[in-house]
């Protein structure tokens, strides 16, 4: 089991066997490709910060990890601590 976090993105590829989703970092670098298990719907989470858990594999043709998602959930935004707040 592996867990990865980042933004869920759809994969655009001309290859018919390419994965449909990926978890990417802030610079759109693929951290892991993702395929959902039956019953896991990734579509509503596209574009959101997510945490994805599942069985890990590796895609040598893309040189990237691959997750079969058993769970995917949005990550709650954590507000940074206020600095220099002068409102009283």
C-alpha positions in Angstrom: 0.0 0.0 0.0 1.3 3.5 -0.9 -0.2 6.9 -0.3 0.7 9.9 -2.4 -0.5 13.5 -2.3 -0.7 16.3 -4.9 -3.1 17.7 -7.5 -5.1 15.1 -9.5 -4.8 15.8 -13.2 -6.2 14.1 -16.4 -3.5 12.7 -18.6 -3.5 13.8 -22.3 -1.7 11.3 -24.5 -2.0 9.9 -28.0 -1.2 6.4 -26.6 -4.4 4.4 -26.2 -2.9 2.5 -23.3 -1.9 5.6 -21.3 -3.3 6.1 -17.8 -6.2 8.5 -17.6 -5.1 10.2 -14.3 -2.0 11.3 -12.5 -1.1 13.0 -9.3 1.2 15.9 -10.1 3.2 18.4 -8.1 3.0 22.3 -8.2 5.0 22.3 -11.4 2.8 19.6 -13.2 5.5 17.0 -12.8 3.9 13.5 -12.5 4.4 12.0 -9.1 2.4 8.9 -9.9 0.0 7.7 -12.5 -3.4 6.5 -11.1 -6.0 4.0 -12.1 -9.1 3.6 -9.9 -10.3 0.3 -8.4 -13.9 -0.6 -9.2 -16.1 1.8 -7.2 -13.6 4.6 -6.9 -14.6 7.7 -8.9 -11.7 10.0 -9.6 -13.5 12.4 -12.0 -15.0 14.7 -9.4 -11.5 15.2 -7.8 -9.7 16.4 -11.0 -7.9 19.7 -10.3 -8.1 19.3 -6.5 -5.4 18.6 -4.0 -5.9 14.9 -3.1 -4.5 12.1 -1.1 -4.6 8.7 -3.0 -4.0 5.3 -1.5 -3.6 2.0 -3.2 -1.4 -0.8 -4.5 1.8 0.4 -6.1 3.3 -0.6 -9.3 5.8 0.9 -11.7 5.4 1.9 -15.4 8.9 1.5 -16.9 7.8 3.0 -20.2 7.0 6.3 -18.3 9.6 5.8 -15.6 7.0 6.6 -13.0 5.2 4.9 -10.1 1.6 3.7 -10.7 -1.2 3.4 -8.2 -4.3 1.3 -8.3 -6.4 3.6 -6.1 -8.5 2.0 -3.4 -9.2 5.4 -1.9 -9.0 9.0 -3.1 -10.0 12.0 -1.0 -9.6 15.7 -1.2 -7.0 17.2 1.1 -8.1 20.0 3.3 -6.3 23.2 2.8 -4.2 24.3 5.8 -4.1 28.0 6.3 -0.6 29.3 7.0 -0.2 31.1 10.3 -1.0 34.8 10.2 2.1 37.0 10.3 2.1 40.7 11.0 -1.6 40.8 11.7 -2.3 44.3 12.9 -6.1 44.1 13.0 -7.4 44.5 16.6 
